[in-house]
Amino acid sequence: MPTDPRDQVFITAPALAAALQGARPPVVLCVRNPRTPEMAVAPRIPDAIDVDLPSELASPGGGTKGSRPLPEIGALQDAARRWGIREGDAVVVYDHDRCLVAGRGWWVLRWAGIADVRLLDGGFAAWQGAGLPVATTPGVPAAGDVVLSPGHLGVLDADGAARLAREGVLLDSRVRPNYIGATVAPGQPRRGHIPGSVSAPAIDNLTEAGTFAEAETLRHLYAALGADGSLPVGVSCGAGISAAHAVAVLASIGVEASMYPGSWSAWIADPDRPVVVGGRPE
């Protein structure tokens, strides 16, 4: 693997095109949320395998488990073998939405023990913009043999997230209006944020073109939020998608962060959990 933290997390479209011509090309996964018939015939990177986020990168949710709990490791291993992943394979994950969805694939596979997983910088738009070949049918891989195990990335539960917001830095990667929240009608889910958490919208990690911002820009961005590696860092979001994107970005600048998979969907399912409304952490 590359030694630069950024190159361990991201790969450019030209670099991926070159790797696909190598003796052992990476497995390329396209994350869909959800997978639909229309997306099945949408333009794609040749031989890329579709991955359905709700059913393959999560397990059934509800209540304090949150909307998208982590997948059961045996089911994830079965899926990874269907995708053709073998022991020692590199994996590249992309989507059609600037890696805001693909980040969940990156996180889940790294959590499950696959060491070399990278996000396509700029997603499919970058591939297409580089004039590289496209296809309209998914790849059909041979069965893989990868063996997965859980726990290779840090995971927070609700209590851990609450504690980290007091003792470290808990970032909230949702768009800022969701973080700020507001009053809601009776019976509607509460809005706002976990007390002490800091607003850090995932969209801020990206340039206007949809690629990841330069490393120096990202370092300044997160240092200003207290996430410079001097304190423990965690990330939450709505239901474990944009938080995964943020964990990947932090890894690209050498900052290790844990994720709260249940995030807001799990937090508000417990009526005893406090909620802050407004633009400040407390």
C-alpha positions as CSV (number, residue, x, y, z in Angstrom):
1,M,0.0,0.0,0.0
2,P,1.1,3.6,-0.4
3,T,2.7,5.3,2.6
4,D,1.1,8.7,2.3
5,P,-2.1,8.7,4.4
6,R,-4.1,10.3,1.6
7,D,-3.0,7.7,-0.9
8,Q,-4.0,5.0,1.5
9,V,-7.6,6.3,1.5
10,F,-8.2,7.9,-1.9
11,I,-7.3,6.9,-5.5
12,T,-7.6,9.1,-8.6
13,A,-9.4,8.0,-11.7
14,P,-6.2,7.7,-13.8
15,A,-4.5,5.8,-11.0
16,L,-7.4,3.4,-10.8
17,A,-7.4,2.9,-14.6
18,A,-3.7,2.0,-14.4
19,A,-4.3,-0.4,-11.5
20,L,-7.0,-2.2,-13.5
21,Q,-4.4,-3.1,-16.1
22,G,-2.1,-4.7,-13.5
23,A,-1.5,-8.3,-12.8
24,R,-3.9,-8.3,-9.9
25,P,-6.4,-5.5,-10.4
26,P,-8.4,-4.2,-7.5
27,V,-12.0,-5.3,-7.0
28,V,-14.2,-2.3,-7.9
29,L,-17.5,-1.8,-6.0
30,C,-20.2,0.7,-6.8
31,V,-22.3,1.5,-3.7
32,R,-26.0,2.2,-4.4
33,N,-28.5,3.6,-1.8
34,P,-30.7,1.9,-2.7
35,R,-30.0,-0.3,-5.7
36,T,-32.7,0.2,-8.3
37,P,-33.5,-1.2,-11.8
38,E,-32.6,2.2,-13.3
39,M,-29.2,2.2,-11.6
40,A,-28.5,-1.3,-12.8
41,V,-28.2,-0.1,-16.3
42,A,-26.6,3.3,-15.5
43,P,-23.1,4.0,-16.9
44,R,-20.4,2.5,-14.6
45,I,-16.8,1.6,-14.5
46,P,-16.4,-1.6,-16.5
47,D,-16.6,-4.8,-14.4
48,A,-17.7,-2.8,-11.3
49,I,-19.9,-4.8,-8.9
50,D,-23.1,-3.2,-7.5
51,V,-23.4,-3.1,-3.7
52,D,-26.7,-2.3,-2.0
53,L,-26.1,-0.2,1.0
54,P,-29.3,-0.9,2.9
55,S,-29.2,-4.7,2.6
56,E,-25.4,-5.5,2.3
57,L,-23.6,-2.8,4.3
58,A,-26.1,-2.7,7.1
59,S,-28.4,-5.0,9.1
60,P,-32.1,-4.5,9.8
61,G,-32.5,-1.5,12.1
62,G,-35.0,0.1,14.4
63,G,-35.2,1.6,17.8
64,T,-32.0,2.3,19.7
65,K,-30.1,0.2,17.1
66,G,-30.6,3.0,14.7
67,S,-31.7,3.0,11.0
68,R,-28.5,1.2,9.7
69,P,-26.7,-0.9,12.2
70,L,-23.5,-2.6,11.3
71,P,-24.0,-5.8,9.1
72,E,-23.6,-9.2,10.8
73,I,-20.1,-10.3,10.0
74,G,-21.1,-13.6,8.5
75,A,-23.6,-12.0,6.1
76,L,-21.0,-9.4,5.1
77,Q,-18.4,-12.1,4.4
78,D,-20.9,-13.9,2.2
79,A,-21.6,-10.7,0.3
80,A,-17.9,-9.9,0.0
81,R,-17.3,-13.3,-1.5
82,R,-20.2,-12.7,-4.0
83,W,-18.4,-9.5,-5.0
84,G,-15.3,-11.6,-5.8
85,I,-13.1,-10.4,-3.0
86,R,-10.2,-12.7,-2.3
87,E,-7.7,-12.7,0.5
88,G,-5.2,-10.0,-0.1
89,D,-7.2,-8.1,-2.7
90,A,-7.3,-4.4,-2.9
91,V,-10.7,-2.9,-3.1
92,V,-11.8,0.5,-4.6
93,V,-15.2,1.8,-3.7
94,Y,-17.1,4.5,-5.6
95,D,-20.6,6.0,-6.1
96,H,-22.4,8.6,-8.2
97,D,-22.5,11.1,-5.3
98,R,-19.0,12.3,-4.6
99,C,-18.3,9.3,-2.2
100,L,-20.8,10.5,0.3
101,V,-22.5,7.1,0.0
102,A,-19.4,5.1,-0.9
103,G,-17.7,6.1,2.3
104,R,-20.0,3.7,4.1
105,G,-18.5,0.9,2.0
106,W,-15.0,2.0,2.7
107,W,-15.7,2.1,6.5
108,V,-17.5,-1.2,6.7
109,L,-14.9,-3.1,4.7
110,R,-12.0,-1.6,6.8
111,W,-13.9,-2.3,10.0
112,A,-14.2,-5.9,8.8
113,G,-10.5,-6.3,8.3
114,I,-9.8,-5.6,4.6
115,A,-6.6,-3.6,4.8
116,D,-6.4,-2.0,1.3
117,V,-9.7,-0.2,0.6
118,R,-9.8,3.2,-1.2
119,L,-12.4,5.7,-2.3
120,L,-12.4,6.9,-5.9
121,D,-11.7,10.6,-5.6
122,G,-14.5,12.4,-7.3
123,G,-16.6,9.2,-7.7
124,F,-18.0,8.2,-11.1
125,A,-18.0,11.8,-12.3
126,A,-14.2,11.9,-12.1
127,W,-13.9,8.6,-14.0
128,Q,-16.2,9.8,-16.7
129,G,-14.7,13.3,-16.8
130,A,-11.3,11.7,-17.4
131,G,-12.6,10.1,-20.6
132,L,-12.2,6.6,-19.3
133,P,-14.2,3.6,-20.6
134,V,-17.7,3.0,-19.2
135,A,-20.1,0.1,-19.3
136,T,-23.8,-0.4,-18.7
137,T,-23.9,-3.8,-17.1
138,P,-22.4,-4.9,-13.8
139,G,-19.4,-7.2,-13.6
140,V,-19.9,-10.9,-13.0
141,P,-17.0,-11.9,-10.7
142,A,-15.8,-15.4,-9.7
143,A,-16.5,-16.2,-6.1
144,G,-14.0,-14.8,-3.6
145,D,-12.6,-16.4,-0.5
146,V,-12.0,-13.5,1.8
147,V,-12.3,-14.1,5.6
148,L,-13.6,-11.1,7.5
149,S,-13.7,-10.3,11.2
150,P,-15.2,-7.3,13.0
151,G,-13.6,-4.5,15.1
152,H,-10.7,-3.2,13.0
153,L,-12.0,0.4,13.2
154,G,-13.3,2.2,16.3
155,V,-17.0,2.0,17.1
156,L,-19.0,4.1,19.5
157,D,-22.3,3.3,21.2
158,A,-24.6,6.1,22.5
159,D,-22.8,6.2,25.9
160,G,-19.4,6.3,24.2
161,A,-20.5,9.1,21.9
162,A,-21.9,11.1,24.9
163,R,-18.6,10.6,26.8
164,L,-16.5,11.5,23.9
165,A,-18.4,14.8,23.4
166,R,-17.3,15.7,26.9
167,E,-13.8,14.3,27.0
168,G,-12.7,14.5,23.4
169,V,-14.2,15.7,20.1
170,L,-17.4,14.4,18.7
171,L,-18.1,15.7,15.2
172,D,-21.5,15.7,13.6
173,S,-21.3,15.4,9.9
174,R,-24.9,16.1,9.0
175,V,-25.8,19.2,7.1
176,R,-26.0,22.2,9.4
177,P,-29.8,22.7,9.5
178,N,-30.2,19.1,10.8
179,Y,-27.5,19.8,13.5
180,I,-29.2,23.0,14.5
181,G,-32.7,21.4,14.6
182,A,-35.9,23.0,15.6
183,T,-39.1,22.4,17.5
184,V,-41.2,19.6,16.0
185,A,-44.9,18.6,16.0
186,P,-46.0,16.2,18.7
187,G,-45.1,12.6,17.8
188,Q,-42.4,13.6,15.4
189,P,-38.7,12.7,15.9
190,R,-36.7,15.2,17.9
191,R,-34.3,17.4,16.0
192,G,-31.0,18.9,17.1
193,H,-27.7,17.3,18.1
194,I,-25.9,15.4,20.8
195,P,-24.8,17.7,23.6
196,G,-21.2,18.8,23.1
197,S,-21.0,17.6,19.5
198,V,-19.5,19.9,17.0
199,S,-21.0,20.6,13.5
200,A,-18.7,19.4,10.7
201,P,-20.8,18.8,7.6
202,A,-19.3,16.1,5.4
203,I,-20.0,18.2,2.3
204,D,-17.3,20.6,3.5
205,N,-14.7,17.9,2.8
206,L,-15.3,18.4,-1.0
207,T,-14.4,20.9,-3.6
208,E,-17.0,22.4,-5.9
209,A,-16.0,19.8,-8.5
210,G,-16.8,17.0,-6.1
211,T,-13.3,15.8,-5.4
212,F,-11.8,15.8,-1.9
213,A,-10.2,19.0,-0.7
214,E,-6.4,19.2,-0.5
215,A,-4.8,17.7,2.5
216,E,-3.6,21.0,3.9
217,T,-7.1,22.4,3.6
218,L,-8.6,19.4,5.4
219,R,-6.0,19.7,8.2
220,H,-6.9,23.4,8.8
221,L,-10.7,22.6,8.6
222,Y,-10.5,19.8,11.3
223,A,-7.9,21.5,13.5
224,A,-10.3,24.5,13.8
225,L,-12.9,22.0,15.1
226,G,-10.5,20.5,17.6
227,A,-9.9,17.3,15.6
228,D,-6.1,17.5,15.2
229,G,-5.3,14.2,16.8
230,S,-4.4,15.7,20.2
231,L,-7.7,14.4,21.7
232,P,-9.8,11.3,20.9
233,V,-12.1,11.9,17.9
234,G,-15.5,10.4,17.0
235,V,-18.0,11.1,14.3
236,S,-21.8,10.8,14.2
237,C,-24.4,11.7,11.5
238,G,-28.0,10.8,10.8
239,A,-27.6,7.0,10.4
240,G,-24.0,6.1,9.8
241,I,-23.4,7.2,6.2
242,S,-21.9,10.6,6.1
243,A,-20.0,9.9,9.3
244,A,-18.2,7.1,7.5
245,H,-17.2,9.6,4.8
246,A,-15.8,11.9,7.5
247,V,-13.8,9.1,9.2
248,A,-12.2,8.3,5.8
249,V,-11.3,12.0,5.3
250,L,-9.8,12.2,8.8
251,A,-7.8,9.0,8.1
252,S,-6.4,10.7,4.9
253,I,-4.8,13.4,7.1
254,G,-3.6,11.0,9.7
255,V,-6.3,11.5,12.4
256,E,-7.8,8.3,13.7
257,A,-11.6,8.6,14.5
258,S,-14.2,6.2,15.8
259,M,-17.8,6.2,14.3
260,Y,-21.1,6.0,16.0
261,P,-23.0,3.8,13.6
262,G,-26.4,4.4,15.2
263,S,-25.9,8.1,15.2
264,W,-28.9,10.4,15.4
265,S,-31.4,7.8,14.4
266,A,-30.4,5.7,17.5
267,W,-29.8,8.6,19.8
268,I,-33.4,10.0,19.5
269,A,-34.9,6.6,19.8
270,D,-34.1,6.7,23.5
271,P,-36.4,9.4,25.1
272,D,-34.0,9.8,28.0
273,R,-31.2,11.1,25.8
274,P,-30.8,14.9,25.9
275,V,-31.0,17.0,22.7
276,V,-29.5,20.4,22.1
277,V,-31.2,22.7,19.6
278,G,-29.2,25.6,18.1
279,G,-25.9,26.3,16.4
280,R,-23.6,25.8,19.4
281,P,-22.4,22.5,20.9
282,E,-24.1,23.0,24.2
